[in-house]
Amino acid sequence: LSWAPRPGLPPAAAAALLASGPHGEMLWLDVACRPGHAPSVRLMGRYRLPVCKQRWHTCAAFLPQGGLLVCGDRRGSLLLFPCSSSPGTAMESTGAADRAAPVGEDSGSESEPSCLSHDGALPVEDPLCVLFGLHGKTGVTSVTCHGGYIYSTGRDGCYRQLCLQGQQLEVLRKYRPCKGLQWIEELRFTPGGDMLVLGFHADNFVVWSTRTGENLHCIPCGGGHRSWSYCSSPLAETFAYIKHGDVMLYSSEAEPCEQEVLLASVHGREITCVRHLGAVQAPGHHPINVFVTGSEDTTACILTLSEQSHTAVPLARLSDHISSVRALALASPARSDTAELSTLLFSAGGRAQIECYQLLCTADPASESAVACQVVHVASHRLDEHWDRMKNRHKLVKMDPETRYMSLSVVPGTATEQLPAPCKFLAAACSDGSVRLFGLLEAARKLVLVAESFHHQRCVLKVEAFLHARAGGQRRHLLCSAATDGSVAFWDITASLVDAADALHHAEGEMQLLALGTPLLTIMAHSCGVNSLHIRELPEGRFLVASGSDDGSIHVCLLEVALGGGEAAPGTCLRVLERISRPCAHAAHVTGIRVLRPDLVLSASVDQRLTLWHLGQGSLEALSTTFFHVPDLAELDCWEAAEAGGELRFYCVLCGQGLELLRCTAPGAHPKPPSQDDAR
C-alpha cells in the first residue's frame, strides 16, 4: 500500500491509495473523507506490473501534466501508466462503511460491499514505458515531481533526474550524493532552492544538502528502517521510526548555524583538467565564461568564472565517475557571446571509464551566476563492463584493473558524406600502452570501442586528432599520440573510421574490434614523457606540432601532409620540414602548451611560469614570462576573444591546486608582455 497526492487537489479533498495485489495487479483507489461521514472509496484504475520475482510497487506519483502516473517497483524499475481523473465505470462504495459494524462487534450475516468485488468493471492497463531495473535489484524508494522534472531514489546509492518525452520517460542524469550513502529514501526541496537527500548511512539517519555537500543532520537510529517519518522546521526537527515493534521518537531544537563559508571550493582535491566551453551573454550584460573542470575527487564541475566579480560559481556537478577524472574533450566548440551554447562533453579517467554528456547553457539573469545549465547523460563505457556481468568471476583474475585514460580528443570532420553513416569518434590515450578509438551512437546512447593499437608499448600520455582537407574535397583524418618515452607518433585513421562507421551502421553497435595499423611517422621529440601536446593547422597542408616534456624542454616541428596521387603511391605521406627544440625551457615539467599563432607559442610549467615564445626560422625565443599562483599545474586551455574596442586578446585558464584565469593583449610583430594587472 502507498499513498500518492493528487496534483491540484488539497490533501483533505481526496487522496489516492495504490494497492498491489496478486498476479502483479495494482489498484488505484480514491479515498475521500467528509466530516460526519465514513470515508468513501472509488476504484479509479487497474494496472499490470511487469513480471518479476518481487512483483509489487513501492512508490508512486501523479505527474503535474495530468493523465499519467509514474511508479517504482521492488525490482528497481520505473513504470509510466495512463490514468484519468474521471473514469466512466468507476465503482463507488459510498455508504458501505455506514453499514459496517464497529471493531470488536459481530457484523452478522450482512456482507459489506467492496469495490474490489467489481474488479471486472475496469480494464487492466499495461505500462506505457518501462525502465527496467533502473535502480538495481534493491527497489525504488520514492518518486517526486519538481520543476518540470521527475526524480527517483533507490537503495543503489543514487537518485536520478528524468523528463517526460511524449509518453516516454527519459533519464537525464544520475547523481550519487556522497560516498557510503547507499540507502536513499527520499528527496525534499526547500524554498531556498536546496535539495535535501534523506536516507540511511550505516546506522544513522542523515539529511544531506546537495548545495553545501554536507550532512545537515545525523541521527543515530540503527539504520535501515522501513517505517519512518521526518519533519523539519526552523525551530525544531523530529524523526520517528519503528524499531522492534516500538515507536521511537527523536526530537531536537534547531541550533543556529555559526559557520560561514568565506570562499566555496570548486573541488575537494586537485583539478586535473579544464576546458573552456564558451561565453554566454544575456542582453545588457557582460559575457560570462563557462568552463568544465575534472578532478581527483571523481567529479567534473561546470562553472562560470566572472572577470567582474572574480568568483567561480558552480552550475552543475557530474558525479558518474567511480575514479578520478583525468581528461576532458568537447565534440564541437560552442559559439561565444551568444544567449546559449550547446555541445557534447566527454570525460574520462581512472578505471577505464568514459562518460558523455549533452550540455546546454543559457542566459538566466535571475540566477546567481546569470547562467543556467542543463545536462543530459548520453552514454558511458568501461573496458571491464563485461566483468560485472560475468559468472564465477571470483575464480578468475581480472586483467588490467587499473587502466586509466590519460587524454581524449574528438576526431573532427566526421559528419560528412565520405563516411557510410555520420558518426562521432573519440580517440583516447591509455595507461596500458594503447591508443583506442571509440564511436558514439547518439540515437542508441552507446559508446562503442571500435579500434585499438598497442604500438607504443608504454603509457600513452597525450593524443590529438586533426583533419587535413584538400581543395577538391578529399579529407584525411590524422591522429597524433605521445608516450612516456618522449616519442610522438602520427597515424592515418581514415580507413579505420570508414570501416568502423560501416560496421556500426550495419551491426547496430556490436562489431569486431579493428586494428589501427602502424603509424606513418614517429619522432623522438623528448628524452622522457610528453606532458603537453598541441597541433595548429597552417595553409597549404602544413601543421605545427608543439610538445612539452617532463625534462622541461619544448619541441616544435613543422609537418607537411601529402596525399598519394595514384595507384602506385596510395595513402598519406608525412614529411618533417623543420624541427626546433628548446632544452630547459622551464625548470620543471611543461604541462601546458598552445600554438596561438604561426609565430607565437605559449607554455606553462609546474615552475609556475607562463611564457610567451616567438617562433622564428629555426629558433624559439622567449618574449615574456608571467608568474601565476596555481601550484602543481596540470593543464591549461586558451582561446581568443575580441574586446569592446575591437582589440584581440588571448585568454588562458590554468588548473592544478586551484584555478586561475589570465589574459594578455594579442601581440603584433613583437608581442607585448602580459602585465600583472591583466591577471584575473
C-alpha positions in Angstrom: 0.0 0.0 0.0 1.1 3.5 -0.7 -0.4 7.0 -0.8 0.1 9.4 -3.6 -1.1 13.1 -3.5 -3.2 14.3 -6.4 -1.8 17.4 -8.1 -4.0 20.4 -7.9 -6.2 19.0 -5.1 -5.9 19.7 -1.4 -4.9 16.6 0.6 -8.2 16.8 2.6 -10.3 16.6 -0.5 -9.2 13.3 -1.8 -6.2 11.0 -1.6 -5.0 8.3 -4.0 -4.4 4.9 -2.4 -2.4 2.4 -4.5 -2.6 -1.2 -3.6 -0.6 -4.1 -5.1 -2.3 -7.5 -5.1 -1.7 -11.0 -6.5 -0.5 -11.6 -10.1 1.1 -8.1 -10.2 -2.2 -6.2 -10.3 -2.2 -2.7 -8.8 -5.4 -0.8 -8.0 -5.8 3.0 -7.8 -8.4 3.9 -5.2 -9.6 7.4 -4.5 -10.3 7.8 -0.8 -12.4 10.9 0.3 -13.2 11.8 3.9 -16.0 14.2 4.8 -16.9 15.4 8.3 -19.6 13.2 9.9 -19.4 10.6 7.2 -17.5 7.4 6.7 -14.7 7.5 4.1 -15.8 6.8 0.6 -13.7 4.7 -1.7 -13.8 4.7 -5.5 -12.0 2.4 -7.9 -10.2 4.6 -10.5 -7.9 2.3 -12.3 -6.3 -1.1 -12.6 -2.7 -1.7 -13.7 -0.5 -4.6 -14.5 3.1 -4.6 -13.2 5.9 -6.3 -15.2 6.6 -9.9 -14.5 9.4 -10.3 -11.9 10.1 -12.3 -8.7 9.0 -9.5 -6.4 6.0 -8.1 -8.2 4.7 -5.1 -6.3 5.0 -1.4 -6.3 6.9 0.6 -3.7 6.1 4.3 -4.5 4.0 6.4 -7.0 3.3 9.9 -8.0 0.9 11.6 -10.4 2.6 13.9 -13.0 1.5 17.5 -13.0 0.9 17.3 -16.7 -2.2 15.1 -15.9 -3.3 11.8 -17.3 -0.1 10.0 -16.3 1.1 8.0 -13.3 4.7 7.1 -12.6 5.5 4.4 -10.0 8.5 2.4 -8.9 8.5 -1.3 -8.0 10.5 -3.6 -5.8 12.6 -4.8 -8.8 14.0 -1.3 -9.2 12.1 -0.4 -12.3 10.2 2.9 -13.1 6.8 2.5 -14.8 4.6 5.0 -16.6 0.9 4.3 -16.7 -2.1 6.2 -18.2 -4.7 7.5 -15.8 -7.9 9.5 -15.9 -9.4 11.5 -13.1 -12.9 10.6 -14.0 -13.3 7.0 -15.5 -16.7 6.3 -16.7 -17.1 3.0 -15.0 -15.7 3.8 -11.6 -17.3 1.9 -8.7 -18.1 3.8 -5.6 -18.7 2.2 -2.2 -20.1 5.3 -0.5 -22.3 4.3 2.3 -20.9 0.8 2.5 -18.9 1.8 5.6 -22.1 3.2 7.1 -23.4 -0.3 7.5 -20.1 -1.7 8.9 -20.1 -2.8 12.5 -17.7 -1.2 14.9 -14.5 -3.0 15.6 -15.0 -5.8 18.1 -18.7 -6.3 17.4 -20.3 -9.0 15.3 -21.4 -7.7 11.9 -23.9 -10.5 11.4 -24.6 -12.1 8.1 -24.8 -8.7 6.3 -21.9 -8.6 3.8 -20.1 -5.3 3.2 -19.8 -4.3 -0.4 -16.3 -3.7 -1.7 -15.0 -2.0 -4.8 -12.6 -4.9 -5.2 -15.5 -7.2 -5.8 -16.2 -5.2 -9.0 -12.7 -5.6 -10.4 -14.0 -6.6 -13.8 -15.6 -3.2 -14.4 -12.4 -1.5 -15.4 -9.8 -2.8 -17.9 -6.3 -3.6 -16.8 -3.8 -1.1 -18.2 -0.3 -2.0 -19.2 2.6 0.4 -18.7 3.3 2.9 -21.5 7.0 2.9 -20.6 9.2 0.6 -18.5 12.7 1.5 -17.4 13.6 -2.0 -16.1 16.0 -2.3 -13.2 16.9 1.4 -13.3 17.8 1.4 -9.5 19.2 -2.2 -9.4 17.6 -5.1 -7.7 17.0 -3.3 -4.3 14.0 -1.3 -5.3 12.8 2.2 -5.9 12.1 4.1 -2.7 10.5 7.4 -3.9 9.3 9.3 -6.9 9.0 13.1 -6.8 8.0 15.7 -9.3 9.6 19.2 -9.1 10.4 22.0 -11.5 9.2 20.1 -14.6 11.4 17.1 -13.8 10.9 13.7 -12.3 13.2 12.5 -9.5 13.5 8.9 -8.4 15.6 7.4 -5.5 16.7 3.9 -4.7 18.8 1.8 -2.4 21.6 1.7 -5.0 23.1 4.9 -3.6 21.8 7.1 -6.5 19.0 9.3 -7.4 18.1 10.1 -11.0 16.6 13.0 -12.8 14.2 12.2 -15.6 11.9 14.1 -18.0 8.8 13.2 -20.0 9.2 13.0 -23.8 5.7 12.4 -25.2 4.6 9.3 -23.3 8.1 8.0 -22.6 10.5 8.5 -19.6 14.0 9.8 -20.5 16.8 9.6 -17.9 18.8 12.8 -17.9 21.3 12.3 -15.2 22.4 10.0 -12.3 23.5 11.5 -9.1 25.5 10.0 -6.2 25.2 12.4 -3.3 28.0 11.1 -1.1 30.2 8.1 -0.5 28.6 5.4 1.7 25.0 6.7 1.4 23.6 3.6 -0.2 20.1 3.6 1.2 18.5 6.8 -0.2 14.8 7.1 0.8 13.5 10.5 -0.3 14.2 13.9 -1.8 12.9 17.2 -0.4 13.1 20.6 -2.0 13.4 23.7 0.2 12.0 27.1 -0.5 15.6 28.4 -0.7 16.4 26.2 -3.7 18.3 23.5 -1.8 17.6 19.8 -2.4 17.8 17.6 0.6 18.6 13.9 0.4 17.1 11.8 3.1 18.5 8.3 3.8 20.4 5.9 6.0 24.2 6.0 6.2 25.4 2.9 8.1 23.4 3.0 11.4 22.5 6.7 11.1 19.6 8.6 9.5 21.1 11.5 7.6 19.9 14.6 5.9 22.3 15.6 3.1 22.4 19.0 1.5 23.3 19.0 -2.2 24.0 22.7 -2.2 26.7 22.6 0.6 27.7 19.0 0.1 27.5 18.1 3.8 25.3 16.4 6.4 22.8 18.8 7.9 21.5 16.2 10.5 22.8 12.8 11.6 20.6 10.8 13.9 21.8 7.5 15.4 18.9 5.1 15.0 20.3 1.8 14.0 19.8 2.4 10.3 17.7 0.8 7.5 14.2 1.4 8.9 11.3 0.8 6.5 8.7 2.7 8.6 9.9 6.2 9.5 8.9 9.9 9.2 10.9 13.1 9.3 9.7 16.7 9.8 11.8 19.8 10.0 11.1 23.4 10.7 13.1 26.5 11.5 12.5 25.8 15.2 12.9 22.0 15.6 13.4 18.7 13.8 11.6 15.5 14.5 12.3 11.9 13.4 10.1 9.0 14.2 10.7 5.3 13.4 9.6 1.8 14.3 12.2 -0.5 15.9 11.4 -4.0 17.3 7.7 -3.1 17.3 8.3 0.1 19.4 7.6 3.6 18.1 10.8 5.7 18.7 10.8 9.5 18.5 13.8 11.8 18.2 13.2 15.5 18.6 15.7 18.4 18.9 15.6 22.1 18.8 17.2 23.8 15.8 20.7 25.2 16.6 21.9 28.4 15.0 24.5 27.9 12.3 27.6 29.7 13.4 29.8 28.8 10.4 30.0 30.9 7.3 31.7 29.9 4.0 34.1 32.6 3.0 35.1 31.1 -0.3 33.4 28.0 -1.6 35.6 25.3 -3.2 35.3 24.1 -6.7 36.7 20.6 -6.0 37.7 18.7 -2.9 41.1 17.6 -4.5 43.5 18.6 -7.3 41.9 19.8 -10.6 43.4 17.6 -13.3 41.9 19.1 -16.5 40.0 22.1 -17.7 38.2 23.2 -20.9 36.6 26.5 -21.9 33.1 25.8 -23.2 32.4 29.4 -24.4 30.8 32.6 -23.3 27.1 33.2 -22.6 25.8 36.8 -22.8 22.4 38.0 -21.8 21.0 41.2 -23.3 22.5 44.2 -21.5 25.1 42.1 -19.6 28.7 41.3 -19.9 29.7 37.9 -21.4 30.3 35.2 -18.8 32.8 32.5 -19.5 31.7 28.9 -18.8 34.2 26.2 -18.0 34.3 22.5 -17.2 36.8 21.0 -14.8 37.8 17.5 -13.8 39.3 16.5 -10.5 40.9 13.7 -8.4 37.7 13.8 -6.3 36.0 11.8 -9.1 33.7 14.6 -10.2 33.5 17.1 -13.1 32.2 20.6 -12.5 30.6 23.0 -14.9 31.1 26.5 -13.6 31.3 30.2 -14.5 34.3 32.4 -13.9 33.5 36.1 -14.0 36.1 38.7 -14.6 33.8 41.4 -13.0 33.1 39.6 -9.7 36.3 37.4 -9.7 34.2 34.5 -8.4 33.6 30.9 -9.6 30.0 29.7 -9.4 29.3 26.0 -10.0 26.4 25.3 -12.3 26.3 21.5 -12.3 28.4 18.7 -10.9 28.8 15.4 -12.7 29.4 12.5 -10.3 29.1 9.4 -12.6 32.8 8.5 -12.4 34.0 5.9 -9.9 37.6 7.1 -10.0 39.5 10.3 -10.8 38.6 12.4 -13.9 41.8 12.9 -15.9 40.7 14.1 -19.3 38.0 16.2 -21.0 37.1 16.8 -24.6 34.4 18.8 -26.5 32.8 17.4 -29.6 32.5 20.9 -31.2 33.5 24.3 -29.9 30.5 26.4 -28.9 29.8 29.8 -30.3 30.9 32.6 -27.9 28.9 35.7 -26.8 25.5 34.2 -27.5 22.5 33.7 -25.4 23.1 30.0 -25.3 25.7 27.4 -26.2 25.4 23.6 -26.7 28.0 20.9 -27.0 28.9 17.3 -26.3 31.2 16.7 -23.4 33.4 13.6 -23.0 35.1 12.9 -19.6 37.4 10.1 -18.8 39.8 8.9 -16.2 40.5 6.0 -13.8 39.1 2.5 -14.1 39.0 2.9 -17.9 35.7 4.8 -17.7 34.3 7.3 -20.3 31.2 9.4 -19.8 29.4 11.5 -22.4 27.0 14.4 -21.8 25.0 16.9 -23.8 25.4 20.4 -22.3 23.1 23.3 -22.9 24.0 26.6 -21.2 21.6 29.5 -21.5 21.5 33.1 -20.1 19.5 33.4 -16.9 19.8 36.9 -15.4 17.7 35.8 -12.4 20.2 33.2 -11.1 23.3 33.9 -9.1 25.6 33.0 -11.9 23.4 34.6 -14.6 23.7 31.2 -16.5 21.5 28.1 -16.4 23.0 24.8 -17.3 21.1 21.6 -18.4 23.0 18.3 -18.5 21.8 15.2 -20.2 23.7 12.0 -19.8 24.2 10.4 -23.3 26.4 7.4 -23.0 29.1 5.7 -21.0 31.7 3.0 -21.5 34.0 0.9 -19.3 36.5 -1.7 -20.5 35.6 -4.1 -17.8 31.8 -3.8 -18.2 31.7 -7.5 -19.2 33.4 -8.4 -15.9 30.4 -7.2 -13.9 28.1 -9.5 -15.8 30.5 -12.5 -15.7 29.5 -15.5 -13.6 32.0 -17.1 -11.2 34.3 -14.1 -11.6 35.7 -14.7 -8.2 37.6 -17.7 -9.7 39.3 -15.6 -12.3 42.0 -12.9 -12.3 40.9 -9.5 -13.6 43.2 -8.1 -16.3 44.4 -4.5 -16.2 42.1 -3.4 -13.3 43.9 0.0 -13.1 43.9 1.2 -16.7 43.5 5.0 -16.9 42.5 7.2 -19.8 45.2 9.9 -19.8 43.9 12.1 -22.7 40.9 12.5 -25.0 40.5 14.0 -28.5 37.3 14.2 -30.6 38.0 13.4 -34.3 37.0 16.4 -36.3 35.1 16.4 -39.6 33.4 13.0 -39.3 29.8 14.3 -40.2 30.5 14.1 -44.0 29.3 12.1 -46.9 32.6 10.3 -47.1 31.5 8.1 -44.2 28.8 5.4 -44.7 26.9 6.9 -41.7 27.8 10.2 -39.9 29.1 9.3 -36.5 31.2 11.0 -33.8 34.5 9.3 -33.0 36.7 9.8 -29.9 40.4 8.9 -29.5 41.9 8.0 -26.1 45.4 7.7 -24.8 45.6 4.9 -22.3 48.0 4.0 -19.5 48.2 0.3 -20.6 50.1 1.4 -23.7 47.2 1.5 -26.2 45.6 4.1 -28.4 41.9 3.4 -28.6 39.2 4.7 -30.9 35.5 4.9 -29.9 32.4 5.5 -31.9 29.3 7.3 -30.4 25.8 6.3 -31.4 23.7 9.1 -30.1 20.3 7.6 -31.0 21.1 4.3 -29.3 23.0 6.1 -26.5 26.0 3.8 -26.9 29.8 4.4 -26.9 31.5 1.5 -28.7 35.2 0.6 -28.8 36.0 0.2 -32.5 39.8 0.1 -32.9 43.0 0.0 -30.8 46.7 -0.3 -31.2 49.5 -1.1 -28.7 52.3 0.3 -30.8 53.8 2.4 -28.1 54.3 -0.5 -25.6 54.2 2.0 -22.7 51.9 4.5 -21.1 50.4 6.9 -23.7 50.1 10.4 -22.2 48.6 12.6 -24.9 46.5 12.2 -28.0 45.4 14.8 -30.6 43.2 14.3 -33.7 43.4 16.7 -36.6 42.0 16.9 -40.2 43.7 17.5 -43.5 41.3 18.8 -46.2 42.3 19.4 -49.8 40.7 21.9 -52.2 39.0 19.1 -54.1 37.1 18.0 -51.0 39.3 15.0 -50.2 39.9 14.5 -46.5 42.3 12.6 -44.4 41.8 12.0 -40.7 45.1 12.0 -38.8 46.0 11.3 -35.2 49.0 12.2 -33.1 49.9 10.3 -29.9 52.8 10.8 -27.4 54.1 8.4 -24.8 56.4 8.3 -21.7 59.5 7.6 -23.8 59.3 11.0 -25.5 58.1 9.6 -28.8 55.4 11.3 -30.9 53.6 9.1 -33.4 51.4 10.2 -36.3 48.6 7.9 -37.7 46.3 7.9 -40.7 43.0 6.7 -39.3 40.8 7.4 -42.3 40.4 3.8 -43.3 39.6 2.8 -39.7 36.9 5.4 -39.4 35.3 4.3 -42.7 35.3 0.6 -41.7 34.1 1.5 -38.1 31.2 3.7 -39.4 30.1 1.0 -41.8 30.2 -1.7 -39.1 28.4 0.4 -36.6 25.7 1.2 -39.1 25.0 -2.4 -40.0 25.8 -4.1 -36.7 23.8 -1.6 -34.6 26.5 -1.1 -32.0 28.1 -4.6 -32.0 31.2 -5.1 -34.1 34.5 -6.8 -34.3 37.4 -4.8 -32.9 39.6 -3.2 -35.7 43.3 -2.6 -35.7 44.7 0.9 -36.2 47.7 -0.4 -38.0 51.1 1.2 -37.7 52.0 4.9 -37.6 53.0 6.9 -40.7 55.8 8.6 -38.8 57.4 8.5 -35.4 59.6 11.3 -33.9 61.7 11.1 -30.8 60.9 14.6 -29.6 62.0 14.4 -26.0 64.1 12.3 -23.6 61.2 11.4 -21.3 57.4 11.7 -21.0 55.4 14.2 -23.2 53.0 16.0 -20.8 51.6 18.6 -23.3 50.7 18.5 -27.0 49.0 20.9 -29.4 48.6 21.0 -33.2 47.8 24.1 -35.3 46.9 23.9 -39.0 48.7 26.2 -41.4 47.9 26.9 -45.1 49.0 24.5 -47.9 48.5 21.3 -45.9 51.1 22.1 -43.2 50.8 21.7 -39.4 52.7 23.0 -36.4 53.1 20.4 -33.7 54.3 21.7 -30.3 55.0 19.5 -27.3 56.4 19.9 -23.8 58.1 17.3 -21.6 59.0 16.2 -18.1 62.5 17.4 -18.7 61.4 21.0 -19.1 62.0 21.1 -22.9 59.8 22.3 -25.7 59.8 20.8 -29.2 58.1 22.3 -32.3 58.1 20.6 -35.7 56.6 21.6 -39.0 54.8 18.8 -40.9 53.6 18.6 -44.4 50.8 16.2 -45.4 51.0 14.9 -49.0 48.4 12.5 -50.4 49.2 9.8 -52.9 48.3 10.8 -56.4 47.6 7.3 -57.9 47.6 3.6 -57.5 51.4 3.5 -57.5 51.6 5.7 -54.4 48.3 5.5 -52.5 47.7 6.7 -49.0 49.1 9.6 -46.9 52.7 10.7 -46.6 54.1 12.9 -43.8 57.3 15.0 -44.2 59.1 16.8 -41.5 60.1 20.2 -42.9 61.6 21.7 -39.8 62.3 20.8 -36.1 63.0 23.2 -33.3 64.0 22.1 -29.8 64.4 24.3 -26.8 66.1 22.3 -23.9 65.5 23.6 -20.3 62.8 26.0 -21.5 61.3 25.6 -18.0 62.7 24.5 -14.6 60.1 21.7 -14.2 57.5 19.7 -16.2 55.9 21.5 -19.1 52.3 20.5 -18.5 50.6 23.0 -20.9 51.4 24.3 -24.4 49.5 26.1 -27.1 50.4 27.4 -30.6 48.5 30.7 -30.5 49.6 31.9 -33.9 52.1 30.6 -36.5 54.8 32.8 -34.8 53.6 32.6 -31.2 53.8 29.7 -28.7 52.5 29.8 -25.1 53.8 27.3 -22.5 53.1 26.7 -18.8 55.0 24.7 -16.3 55.0 23.3 -12.8 57.6 26.0 -12.0 54.5 28.4 -12.1 55.8 30.4 -15.1 53.7 31.2 -18.1 56.0 32.1 -21.0 55.3 33.5 -24.5 57.7 32.4 -27.2 58.4 33.8 -30.6 58.7 31.1 -33.2 61.1 32.1 -35.9 63.1 30.5 -38.6 64.9 27.7 -36.7 64.6 29.4 -33.3 62.3 29.7 -30.3 62.9 32.9 -28.3 61.3 33.9 -25.1 59.3 37.1 -25.2 57.9 37.4 -21.7 57.2 35.5 -18.6 54.3 35.8 -16.1 54.2 34.1 -12.8 50.8 32.5 -11.9 49.6 31.4 -8.5 48.3 27.8 -9.1 50.7 25.2 -7.7 51.2 21.8 -9.4 49.9 22.9 -12.7 48.1 20.1 -14.5 46.7 21.7 -17.7 45.8 24.9 -19.5 43.3 25.9 -22.1 43.5 29.0 -24.4 41.1 30.9 -26.6 40.9 34.3 -28.4 38.3 36.9 -27.8 37.7 40.5 -29.0 37.4 43.3 -26.5 34.9 46.2 -26.7 37.3 48.3 -28.8 37.9 45.5 -31.3 41.3 44.6 -29.8 42.1 40.9 -29.8 43.2 39.3 -26.5 44.3 35.8 -25.7 42.8 34.2 -22.6 44.1 31.2 -20.8 42.8 29.2 -17.8 45.2 27.1 -15.7 44.3 24.3 -13.3 46.1 22.4 -10.6 45.8 23.1 -6.9 43.3 25.7 -7.9 42.0 27.6 -10.9 43.2 30.8 -12.5 42.2 32.9 -15.5 44.8 35.1 -17.2 44.7 37.4 -20.3 47.1 39.3 -22.4 46.9 41.6 -25.4 47.4 39.8 -28.8 50.9 40.8 -29.9 51.8 42.3 -33.2 55.1 41.8 -34.8 56.7 41.7 -31.3 54.2 40.7 -28.7 53.6 42.9 -25.7 54.3 41.0 -22.4 51.3 40.4 -20.3 51.3 42.6 -17.2 50.4 41.6 -13.7 47.4 44.0 -13.9 45.9 41.6 -16.5 45.9 38.6 -14.1 42.4 37.5 -13.0 
